[in-house]
Amino acid sequence: KKKKQEKKEEINENEIRITAGGRIRSYITYATKLFNEKDQDTVVLKSMGRAINKTVSIVEIIKRRVAGLHQTTEISSSVIVDTWEPLEEGLNKLETHRTVSSITVVLSKKKLDEKHIGYQEPLPESEVSEPKERERKEEGGDNTEEVTEEKQGEEKKG
């Protein structure tokens, strides 16, 4: 059976869709770039299903790297209808319904609605710091540490 394609909606520059297969570091780097280099006041992170826990981790890391971020969090669920068209004539199309949880987190340098049920105030300055030197090297592609570990593993085998 063949699955029908659904139409994609537009994504704003300041919106990040987190997937279960994406790399956490890439999302963090992109979000901090939006705040620091592209002068965005607000970044919206969205995910569904198994990517929700990854989104929460990413948000917590970003809040510890960019000072003064207000946060609102909304959780919801959607019913996803998958429709499969038959490849052979004479067969009926198949529809399945599944409920999927989703999360939308808004991080903003500007004050957000404090009455919002999911509002969190910015972290204290003492909890916010730039990435450590080692993390900066990793983001820049310096993988000498990984190579050293691989060589040590090879030495143990040989």
Number of C-alpha atoms within 10 A of each C-alpha: 12 11 13 10 9 8 6 6 6 7 9 9 11 16 18 19 15 20 18 15 9 12 11 16 14 11 20 19 12 14 26 18 13 18 20 12 10 12 10 16 15 19 22 20 21 21 22 21 14 15 19 20 13 17 26 16 12 19 20 12 16 19 21 20 17 19 18 19 24 21 27 19 18 14 14 10 12 12 11 11 11 14 17 16 15 14 11 8 7 7 10 11 13 13 11 10 11 9 11 13 15 17 19 21 22 20 26 20 17 12 14 18 13 13 7 12 10 14 17 16 13 20 17 10 11 8 11 17 12 11 13 8 9 11 13 12 13 14 14 9 9 13 11 11 10 11 11 11 11 11 11 12 11 10 9 7 7 6
